[in-house]
Amino acid sequence: MVRLLSWIGFADFTAWKSERAEGDGPLLGVAKHVKATEIDLLWDDVSRKVPISQSGDYAKWLEQQLGEAGLRSNITVRPCAEAKVMDFAWVYAQLEKLRSESNLERAPLVVNASSGTPMMFSCWIIFKKSTGLDLRLFRSSPEKGVESLELPANLAVDITEVLQARRSGLFDRYVRGEIKLQRPDLQGLIGASDRAKEAFLEVSAVAAFTDVPLLLLGPPGVGKTRLAETIHTLSGVSGEFVSVDCGMLGDKLSFAEIWGWKKGAFTGADAPHEGRIVAARNGTLFLDEVGNADSQTQQNLLRLLQNKMYRPVGTNEEVKIDTRVIAATNRDLRAEVTRGTFRQDLFDRLCVYSIDIPPLRERPEDIEIKATEFLRDFNAQWSGEIEQRLSGTCKTLSKGALLELRRYHWPGNFRELESVMTRLVVHTISKELEISAEDVRRELALGERTSGDTEGLLDPIGEGFDLESSLDKIRFHYLKNAWAKWSGNQSKIAKGLGFSSRTPLRTITSRLRDAGYPVDELK
């Protein structure tokens, strides 16, 4: 007896409903491959536009298709109410419900991991690691058929350790740093907030699938590069982590440095050059700020994602490379696609799976943890200076200081927090041991004066410079100040900014919102 567990997805409905469908669809393909005799089908009907009332018809079709393949299978449809197919907590709760209502201890159990949303895909992995059930994971695609998913052993140890700690009530101690994982590279990745915990589990789940492109979304300073490096480490690949600033690839020399060149491709190219991308073979290519990529770079990236090929400068010959692609951006790529500045086909390839990293202002619980962590690192780094002036006693944060840090909106996220903590240590090194609320207020005000008033005016002109982007920074700076000064009164704000009516104000607000600025939070 082989028992198959599966969500139902769009490709399964297409295989059932469309006469032009190519192949069986993931569920039927896996069921045939493993010769399933029992199928537990988790059915949500919110995003698929196929009502649960049609589940019986689909089950009959599935049974008929299996019968034609010489298989007899008992199919059970399990409706999932209040479907939130993009919500990890909801998806995982349905799997726990399945476990509680049905005896899953009977081996062997097979999972079709291809059907459904990326969150469903990841939760199967987490479910396997956290429950200890004997699950075999399969996926199906028209290109490769049915494949078994094998998780790297080094990934399994750490995920299991964290999830067991969570189930035993020790997870909060882990995020506070009171207990540690075997893998030191995971320390400091997450904080205490629920959003951070969810992000950690998500990262752990997707790291193993090195052929799946990832898109990291979030404002500047939230740690997208560090997260990408962690995913690279967890994946256990043999190659290097190669980071590329897509905004710099508009420069011809930088473009050639990444992709390599043929001898004689340009003046000074006296010998062929492989390019930095070669180091990412069997490793990870990190595309930082991919939203800044120009049209030629976008075309090259599309070729890389579609065919795992790239073309060095000065040649039409393509070079094959196997690398995992992780991209990051603080822009709304959907809006860029609508405006025609970003390719739809490239967006579709990049956004196979995305992880949204929330800004620091949305998880104030993490501010105290990271501030304390930064302070601890600075104390260790400057122990000699502190010992000389303060008899070896380290700096600490008062309750008032922590409160002020939590109240601040942190537009620069972790990058700004680290800068503020550095200034606090440097400017108070010869004063009291405890950093006060007044110390914090002074440094935050200093940051506003030194960066806020000149923000956008210090961007260097040259390749990669974007005048409109720099002007948007200035627009948001004055809009934020006006909103605070006139307490959100739009008539006064419009007048204070030199407008005769509120219409130009609404235009600017809409533009900044589309550009990714947190305009709605000013209200």
C-alpha positions as CSV (number, residue, x, y, z in Angstrom):
1,M,0.0,0.0,0.0
2,V,1.3,3.5,-0.9
3,R,-0.5,6.5,0.5
4,L,-0.1,9.8,-1.3
5,L,-0.7,13.2,0.3
6,S,-1.1,16.3,-1.9
7,W,-2.6,19.7,-2.3
8,I,-4.4,20.4,-5.6
9,G,-3.0,23.1,-7.8
10,F,-3.7,25.1,-11.0
11,A,-1.8,22.6,-13.2
12,D,-3.9,19.7,-11.9
13,F,-7.1,21.6,-12.8
14,T,-5.7,22.4,-16.2
15,A,-4.9,18.7,-16.9
16,W,-8.4,17.8,-15.9
17,K,-10.4,20.6,-17.6
18,S,-8.3,21.5,-20.7
19,E,-8.2,19.3,-23.8
20,R,-5.0,21.1,-24.8
21,A,-3.2,20.3,-21.5
22,E,0.3,18.9,-21.8
23,G,0.8,15.9,-19.6
24,D,-1.0,14.6,-16.6
25,G,-0.4,17.4,-14.1
26,P,1.8,17.1,-11.0
27,L,-0.7,15.1,-8.8
28,L,-1.6,12.5,-11.4
29,G,2.0,12.2,-12.6
30,V,3.3,11.5,-9.1
31,A,0.4,9.1,-8.3
32,K,1.2,7.0,-11.4
33,H,4.9,7.1,-10.6
34,V,4.6,5.8,-7.0
35,K,1.6,3.6,-7.8
36,A,-0.5,5.2,-5.1
37,T,-3.3,3.0,-3.7
38,E,-4.6,5.8,-1.3
39,I,-4.7,9.5,-2.0
40,D,-5.5,12.2,0.6
41,L,-6.3,15.4,-1.4
42,L,-6.2,18.7,0.4
43,W,-8.6,21.0,-1.4
44,D,-8.8,24.8,-1.1
45,D,-11.1,26.7,-3.5
46,V,-10.3,30.3,-2.9
47,S,-7.5,31.1,-5.3
48,R,-8.2,28.3,-7.8
49,K,-11.7,29.5,-8.7
50,V,-12.9,25.8,-8.7
51,P,-15.6,25.2,-6.0
52,I,-15.4,22.3,-3.6
53,S,-18.6,21.0,-5.1
54,Q,-16.6,19.9,-8.1
55,S,-14.1,17.9,-6.1
56,G,-16.2,14.7,-6.6
57,D,-16.0,15.2,-10.4
58,Y,-12.2,15.7,-10.2
59,A,-11.8,12.6,-8.0
60,K,-13.8,10.5,-10.5
61,W,-11.6,11.8,-13.3
62,L,-8.4,11.0,-11.3
63,E,-9.7,7.5,-10.5
64,Q,-10.4,6.9,-14.1
65,Q,-7.0,8.1,-15.3
66,L,-5.3,5.8,-12.7
67,G,-7.5,2.9,-13.7
68,E,-6.4,3.3,-17.3
69,A,-2.8,3.0,-16.0
70,G,-3.8,-0.2,-14.3
71,L,-4.0,1.3,-10.8
72,R,-6.9,1.2,-8.3
73,S,-6.8,4.0,-5.7
74,N,-9.1,5.1,-2.9
75,I,-9.3,8.9,-3.1
76,T,-10.3,11.1,0.0
77,V,-11.0,14.8,-0.6
78,R,-10.3,16.9,2.5
79,P,-11.8,20.5,2.2
80,C,-9.8,23.3,3.8
81,A,-12.0,26.2,5.0
82,E,-11.0,29.9,5.2
83,A,-8.2,29.3,2.7
84,K,-5.1,31.5,3.1
85,V,-2.9,29.8,0.6
86,M,-0.1,32.3,0.9
87,D,0.0,32.2,4.7
88,F,2.5,29.8,6.3
89,A,0.6,29.5,9.5
90,W,-2.6,28.6,7.8
91,V,-1.0,26.1,5.5
92,Y,0.9,24.4,8.3
93,A,-2.2,24.2,10.4
94,Q,-3.9,22.2,7.7
95,L,-1.1,19.7,7.7
96,E,-1.3,19.4,11.5
97,K,-5.1,18.9,11.2
98,L,-4.5,16.2,8.6
99,R,-2.1,14.4,11.0
100,S,-4.5,14.7,14.0
101,E,-7.6,13.4,12.0
102,S,-5.8,10.6,10.1
103,N,-3.3,7.9,11.0
104,L,-0.2,9.1,9.2
105,E,2.1,6.7,11.0
106,R,1.4,4.0,8.5
107,A,4.4,3.8,6.2
108,P,5.2,4.5,3.5
109,L,3.9,8.0,3.0
110,V,4.5,9.9,-0.3
111,V,4.0,13.6,-0.8
112,N,3.4,15.4,-4.1
113,A,5.2,18.7,-3.3
114,S,4.6,20.4,-6.7
115,S,0.9,21.2,-6.5
116,G,-0.1,24.4,-4.8
117,T,1.6,27.6,-3.7
118,P,5.3,28.0,-2.8
119,M,4.2,28.2,0.9
120,M,2.6,24.8,0.6
121,F,5.8,23.5,-1.0
122,S,7.9,24.7,1.9
123,C,5.5,23.5,4.6
124,W,5.8,20.0,3.4
125,I,9.5,20.2,4.1
126,I,9.0,21.7,7.5
127,F,6.3,19.1,8.2
128,K,8.6,16.3,7.4
129,K,11.5,17.6,9.5
130,S,9.4,18.7,12.5
131,T,7.2,15.5,12.8
132,G,9.8,12.8,12.1
133,L,7.2,11.1,9.8
134,D,8.5,8.8,7.1
135,L,7.6,11.0,4.2
136,R,9.1,10.7,0.7
137,L,8.8,14.0,-1.2
138,F,8.4,14.1,-5.0
139,R,7.9,16.9,-7.5
140,S,6.8,16.8,-11.1
141,S,7.4,19.0,-14.1
142,P,6.9,18.7,-17.9
143,E,10.6,19.2,-18.5
144,K,12.0,16.6,-16.0
145,G,9.0,14.4,-15.2
146,V,8.7,13.0,-11.7
147,E,11.7,13.4,-9.4
148,S,12.4,12.4,-5.8
149,L,13.5,15.3,-3.5
150,E,16.4,14.5,-1.2
151,L,17.4,17.0,1.5
152,P,21.1,17.6,2.3
153,A,22.0,16.0,5.6
154,N,23.6,19.2,6.9
155,L,20.3,21.0,6.4
156,A,18.3,18.4,8.2
157,V,20.2,18.6,11.5
158,D,19.7,22.3,11.9
159,I,16.1,22.5,10.9
160,T,15.2,19.6,13.1
161,E,17.0,21.1,16.1
162,V,15.2,24.5,15.8
163,L,11.8,23.0,15.2
164,Q,12.1,20.6,18.1
165,A,13.2,23.5,20.3
166,R,10.1,25.4,19.1
167,R,7.8,22.5,19.9
168,S,9.3,22.0,23.3
169,G,8.9,25.6,24.3
170,L,12.6,26.5,23.9
171,F,12.3,28.5,20.7
172,D,12.0,31.8,22.5
173,R,15.2,31.1,24.5
174,Y,16.9,30.4,21.1
175,V,15.9,33.8,19.6
176,R,17.1,35.6,22.8
177,G,20.5,34.0,22.3
178,E,20.3,31.8,25.5
179,I,20.7,28.6,23.4
180,K,22.7,28.2,20.3
181,L,22.5,26.1,17.2
182,Q,25.4,23.9,16.0
183,R,25.7,26.2,13.0
184,P,27.2,29.5,14.1
185,D,26.3,31.1,10.7
186,L,22.7,31.1,11.8
187,Q,23.2,33.2,14.9
188,G,21.8,36.8,14.6
189,L,19.7,36.0,11.5
190,I,16.4,36.3,13.3
191,G,14.9,38.2,16.2
192,A,12.1,37.8,18.6
193,S,9.2,38.9,16.5
194,D,6.8,36.4,14.8
195,R,7.7,37.8,11.4
196,A,11.3,37.0,12.0
197,K,10.6,33.5,13.3
198,E,8.5,32.8,10.2
199,A,11.3,34.1,7.9
200,F,13.8,31.8,9.5
201,L,11.7,28.7,9.0
202,E,11.0,29.8,5.4
203,V,14.7,30.3,4.7
204,S,15.5,26.9,6.2
205,A,12.9,25.2,4.1
206,V,13.9,26.7,0.7
207,A,17.6,26.6,1.1
208,A,17.9,23.0,0.0
209,F,16.3,23.6,-3.4
210,T,19.3,25.0,-5.3
211,D,17.6,25.0,-8.7
212,V,14.8,27.3,-7.5
213,P,15.5,31.0,-8.0
214,L,14.7,33.2,-5.0
215,L,13.6,36.9,-4.9
216,L,14.3,38.7,-1.6
217,L,12.1,41.8,-1.1
218,G,12.6,44.5,1.4
219,P,13.8,48.1,2.0
220,P,17.5,49.0,2.1
221,G,19.3,48.0,5.3
222,V,17.2,45.0,6.3
223,G,20.0,42.5,5.6
224,K,19.1,41.0,2.2
225,T,22.7,40.3,1.4
226,R,23.3,38.6,4.7
227,L,20.1,36.5,4.3
228,A,21.3,35.5,0.8
229,E,24.7,34.4,2.2
230,T,22.9,32.3,4.9
231,I,20.8,30.6,2.3
232,H,23.9,29.9,0.3
233,T,25.6,28.4,3.4
234,L,22.6,26.3,4.3
235,S,22.2,24.9,0.8
236,G,25.6,23.1,1.1
237,V,26.6,23.8,-2.5
238,S,30.3,23.5,-3.4
239,G,30.8,26.7,-5.3
240,E,31.2,30.3,-4.1
241,F,28.8,33.1,-3.2
242,V,29.2,35.8,-5.9
243,S,27.5,39.1,-5.3
244,V,26.8,41.4,-8.2
245,D,25.4,45.0,-7.9
246,C,23.0,45.1,-10.9
247,G,23.1,48.9,-10.8
248,M,26.8,48.8,-11.7
249,L,26.3,46.6,-14.7
250,G,25.3,49.5,-16.9
251,D,28.9,50.4,-16.9
252,K,30.6,48.5,-19.8
253,L,33.7,47.5,-17.8
254,S,31.7,46.3,-14.9
255,F,29.4,44.4,-17.2
256,A,32.4,42.7,-18.9
257,E,34.1,42.0,-15.5
258,I,31.0,39.9,-14.5
259,W,30.3,38.1,-17.8
260,G,33.9,37.8,-19.0
261,W,35.2,38.7,-22.5
262,K,36.8,37.3,-25.6
263,K,40.2,38.4,-26.7
264,G,39.9,41.6,-28.7
265,A,36.4,42.3,-27.6
266,F,37.4,45.9,-26.8
267,T,40.5,48.1,-26.4
268,G,42.7,46.6,-23.8
269,A,41.2,43.0,-24.0
270,D,44.6,41.5,-24.9
271,A,43.6,38.1,-23.5
272,P,40.3,36.3,-22.9
273,H,38.8,36.6,-19.4
274,E,36.4,34.2,-17.7
275,G,34.5,36.8,-15.6
276,R,33.4,36.6,-12.0
277,I,30.4,34.5,-12.8
278,V,32.6,31.5,-13.2
279,A,33.2,31.5,-9.4
280,A,29.5,31.0,-9.0
281,R,29.5,27.6,-10.8
282,N,27.9,25.1,-8.5
283,G,27.4,28.0,-6.1
284,T,25.2,31.1,-5.8
285,L,25.0,34.2,-7.9
286,F,23.4,37.0,-5.8
287,L,21.9,39.8,-7.9
288,D,21.7,42.8,-5.6
289,E,19.2,45.5,-6.5
290,V,18.1,43.6,-9.6
291,G,15.4,46.3,-10.2
292,N,18.3,48.6,-11.3
293,A,19.4,46.3,-14.1
294,D,19.4,47.9,-17.6
295,S,17.8,46.2,-20.6
296,Q,21.0,44.4,-21.8
297,T,21.6,43.1,-18.3
298,Q,18.0,41.9,-18.0
299,Q,18.4,40.1,-21.3
300,N,21.5,38.3,-20.1
301,L,19.8,37.4,-16.8
302,L,16.8,35.9,-18.6
303,R,19.1,33.8,-20.7
304,L,20.9,32.6,-17.6
305,L,17.6,31.7,-15.8
306,Q,16.0,30.0,-18.9
307,N,18.9,28.0,-20.3
308,K,21.7,28.2,-17.6
309,M,23.8,29.9,-20.3
310,Y,25.6,33.2,-20.6
311,R,27.4,35.0,-23.3
312,P,30.8,36.6,-22.7
313,V,31.4,40.1,-24.2
314,G,32.6,40.0,-27.9
315,T,31.3,36.6,-28.8
316,N,28.1,34.8,-29.8
317,E,29.2,31.6,-28.2
318,E,27.2,30.7,-25.1
319,V,28.8,29.1,-22.0
320,K,26.8,26.8,-19.8
321,I,26.9,27.3,-16.0
322,D,25.0,25.6,-13.2
323,T,24.4,28.2,-10.5
324,R,21.6,29.1,-8.0
325,V,20.3,32.6,-8.6
326,I,19.1,34.7,-5.6
327,A,18.0,38.3,-6.5
328,A,17.1,41.2,-4.2
329,T,15.4,44.5,-4.6
330,N,13.7,47.3,-2.7
331,R,11.6,48.2,-5.7
332,D,8.1,47.1,-6.6
333,L,9.0,45.0,-9.6
334,R,5.3,44.5,-10.6
335,A,5.0,48.3,-10.9
336,E,8.2,48.3,-12.9
337,V,6.8,45.7,-15.2
338,T,3.6,47.8,-15.7
339,R,5.7,50.8,-16.5
340,G,7.7,48.8,-19.0
341,T,11.1,49.3,-17.3
342,F,11.4,45.6,-16.2
343,R,10.8,42.6,-18.4
344,Q,7.7,40.5,-17.6
345,D,9.4,37.2,-18.6
346,L,12.4,38.0,-16.3
347,F,10.1,38.8,-13.4
348,D,8.3,35.5,-13.9
349,R,11.6,33.7,-13.8
350,L,12.9,35.5,-10.8
351,C,9.7,35.4,-8.7
352,V,9.4,31.6,-8.6
353,Y,9.7,32.0,-4.8
354,S,9.9,35.3,-2.9
355,I,10.7,36.1,0.7
356,D,9.5,39.4,2.1
357,I,11.8,40.8,4.7
358,P,9.8,43.3,6.9
359,P,11.4,46.6,7.8
360,L,12.6,47.1,11.4
361,R,9.8,49.5,12.2
362,E,7.3,46.6,11.8
363,R,9.0,44.4,14.4
364,P,10.0,46.5,17.3
365,E,10.8,43.4,19.4
366,D,13.9,42.9,17.3
367,I,15.2,46.4,17.9
368,E,16.3,45.7,21.5
369,I,17.8,42.3,20.5
370,K,19.9,43.8,17.7
371,A,20.9,46.9,19.6
372,T,22.1,44.8,22.5
373,E,23.9,42.5,20.0
374,F,25.6,45.4,18.4
375,L,26.6,46.9,21.8
376,R,28.0,43.5,22.8
377,D,30.1,43.4,19.7
378,F,31.4,46.9,20.1
379,N,32.3,46.2,23.8
380,A,34.4,43.3,22.6
381,Q,35.9,45.2,19.7
382,W,36.9,48.2,21.8
383,S,37.6,46.4,25.0
384,G,41.1,47.9,25.3
385,E,39.9,51.5,24.9
386,I,37.0,50.9,27.3
387,E,39.3,49.2,29.9
388,Q,41.7,52.1,29.8
389,R,39.0,54.7,30.4
390,L,36.4,52.9,32.4
391,S,38.4,50.3,34.4
392,G,37.3,47.4,32.2
393,T,33.5,47.9,32.6
394,C,31.4,47.7,29.5
395,K,28.7,50.0,28.3
396,T,25.1,49.2,28.8
397,L,21.7,50.5,27.7
398,S,19.3,52.0,30.2
399,K,15.6,51.2,30.0
400,G,14.9,54.7,28.8
401,A,17.5,54.3,26.1
402,L,15.8,51.1,24.9
403,L,12.4,52.8,24.9
404,E,13.8,55.6,22.7
405,L,15.3,53.1,20.3
406,R,11.9,51.3,20.1
407,R,10.0,54.5,19.5
408,Y,12.2,55.5,16.5
409,H,10.9,54.6,13.0
410,W,14.3,53.4,11.6
411,P,14.1,54.3,7.9
412,G,17.6,52.9,7.4
413,N,16.7,49.6,9.2
414,F,19.6,47.5,10.7
415,R,22.2,49.5,8.8
416,E,21.1,52.7,10.5
417,L,20.7,50.9,13.9
418,E,24.3,49.7,13.7
419,S,25.5,53.2,12.8
420,V,23.6,54.8,15.7
421,M,24.9,52.2,18.2
422,T,28.5,52.9,17.0
423,R,28.1,56.6,17.5
424,L,26.5,56.0,21.0
425,V,29.6,54.0,22.1
426,V,32.1,56.5,20.6
427,H,30.4,59.6,21.9
428,T,29.8,58.3,25.4
429,I,33.0,56.3,25.9
430,S,34.4,58.7,28.5
431,K,31.1,59.4,30.2
432,E,28.8,57.3,32.3
433,L,28.8,53.5,31.9
434,E,25.1,53.4,31.1
435,I,23.8,54.9,27.8
436,S,20.8,57.1,28.7
437,A,17.6,58.1,26.9
438,E,19.1,61.6,26.3
439,D,22.2,60.1,24.7
440,V,19.9,58.2,22.2
441,R,17.8,61.2,21.5
442,R,20.9,63.3,20.7
443,E,22.3,60.7,18.3
444,L,19.0,60.2,16.5
445,A,18.7,63.9,16.1
446,L,22.3,64.1,14.8
447,G,21.5,61.4,12.3
448,E,18.5,63.3,11.1
449,R,20.6,66.5,10.6
450,T,23.6,64.8,8.9
451,S,21.7,62.5,6.6
452,G,18.2,63.8,6.3
453,D,18.8,67.3,5.1
454,T,21.3,66.3,2.4
455,E,19.7,62.9,1.5
456,G,19.6,62.6,-2.3
457,L,22.1,65.5,-2.8
458,L,25.2,63.3,-2.1
459,D,24.5,60.7,-4.8
460,P,27.5,60.6,-7.1
461,I,26.8,61.6,-10.7
462,G,27.9,59.1,-13.4
463,E,27.1,55.7,-14.6
464,G,24.1,54.3,-12.6
465,F,23.0,57.7,-11.3
466,D,19.2,58.1,-11.4
467,L,18.1,61.7,-11.1
468,E,14.4,60.9,-10.5
469,S,15.3,58.4,-7.8
470,S,17.5,61.1,-6.0
471,L,14.7,63.6,-6.4
472,D,12.2,61.1,-4.9
473,K,14.5,60.9,-1.8
474,I,14.3,64.7,-1.4
475,R,10.5,64.7,-2.0
476,F,9.9,62.1,0.7
477,H,12.2,63.9,3.1
478,Y,10.2,67.2,2.9
479,L,6.9,65.3,2.8
480,K,7.8,63.5,6.0
481,N,8.8,66.7,7.7
482,A,5.7,68.5,6.6
483,W,3.4,65.7,7.7
484,A,5.0,65.8,11.2
485,K,4.9,69.6,11.4
486,W,1.2,69.9,10.4
487,S,0.0,66.7,12.0
488,G,-1.3,65.2,8.7
489,N,-3.5,68.2,7.8
490,Q,-3.2,68.0,4.0
491,S,-4.4,71.5,3.3
492,K,-1.7,72.9,5.5
493,I,0.9,70.5,4.1
494,A,0.1,71.4,0.5
495,K,0.3,75.1,1.3
496,G,3.6,74.6,3.3
497,L,5.1,72.8,0.3
498,G,4.1,75.7,-2.0
499,F,1.1,74.2,-3.7
500,S,-2.1,76.1,-4.3
501,S,-4.3,73.0,-3.9
502,R,-4.0,69.4,-2.7
503,T,-3.9,67.9,-6.2
504,P,-0.1,68.2,-6.6
505,L,0.3,66.7,-3.1
506,R,-1.7,63.7,-4.1
507,T,0.3,63.3,-7.3
508,I,3.6,63.3,-5.3
509,T,2.2,61.0,-2.7
510,S,1.1,58.5,-5.3
511,R,4.5,58.7,-7.1
512,L,6.4,58.0,-3.9
513,R,4.1,55.2,-2.9
514,D,4.7,53.5,-6.3
515,A,8.5,54.0,-5.8
516,G,8.3,52.0,-2.5
517,Y,8.4,54.8,0.0
518,P,6.3,54.2,3.2
519,V,3.9,57.1,2.5
520,D,0.9,55.4,4.1
521,E,2.7,55.2,7.4
522,L,2.8,59.0,7.6
523,K,-0.9,59.1,8.0
